[in-house]
Amino acid sequence: MSHTPFILAAYGVATLLLLWGALAPVLRARKLKSEIRARLERTGD
Amino acid sequence: MNPIMKFIHLMGSPPWFYQFSGRLIPWLWGLFVVLAACGLYLGLVKAPPDYLQGESARIMYIHVPSAWMSMMIYALMAVMGFVGLVWHVRIAEILAISSAPIGALFTAVALASGSLWGRPTWGTYWVWDARLTSELVLLFLYLGVIGLYSAFDEPRKAARAASLLALVGLVNLPIIHYSVTWWNTLHQGSSIGASGSSIHPSMLWPLLIMALATKFYYAANLLSRARIRLIEQDQRKNWVRELLQEGTA
């Protein structure tokens, strides 16, 4: 049995999950900051 | 005041924590990338295949560090939760709850990579073995902490409830660690312990480098998530308003 597909799948899954884990807060921060900026502009605070 | 106490006091100030962590995060990501690149090169290219398991043992370089991180993050989450519960330190509460998704990710990676290692080694992707089952329980505990936190509208109440659950779940950590000793498991016993390691240095070094890399991933990711929670909770406070108006956030 070739072990290569298992090794590639293990590293592929790990890369996808860890990449998603790293990008999720960046995207959330962008969205949150733009929401707060929009609210500040709207209310003139 | 000694420098350590001064640092702890400064960490309690949201604007200071936000600025300090913002400066630290790029360095932590940089160290993670460099160490992960070295560890993967040594593990996947330079290290020899295992004499018994062959090439599939290369999965160890992601599986073992992820499994270690899944337990370490849980322990840290419980400690930070305890600090938040006892001393009402908001940053500790934020760090505790921000740790949960990262811990869940590492647990998922450990379970998935372990399953993919199990197929060529044991002939099956999954068995209800004590080590595998207790690690799965750890994933459910992380999901429980995240779910419980999300169930409350008030973040401080949510953090207290989630911290309590995290503390109760601590009992699972020794079960995971000693499962291979207490029960007759299919999962192999520890190859690295207090008395040393039975792994050849050519395979041990990439493993240790990857273990170090995952620590930097956790630190960078934790601070990124904590900064968001801080802004989210303090969005009506002056320091966030000033930060966003200056455009330095």
Interface residues (C-beta under 8 A of the other chain):
Chain A: M1 H3 T4 F6 I7 A9 A10 Y11 V13 A14 L17 L18 W20 G21 A22 A24 P25 V26 R28 A29 L32 K33 I36 R37 R39 L40 D45
Chain B: W29 L44 G54 E55 S56 R58 I59 I62 H63 S66 P101 I102 L105 A108 V109 A112 S113 L116 W117 R119 P120 Y217 A220 N221 S224 R225 R227 I228 I231 E232 Q235 V240 R241 L244 Q245 A249
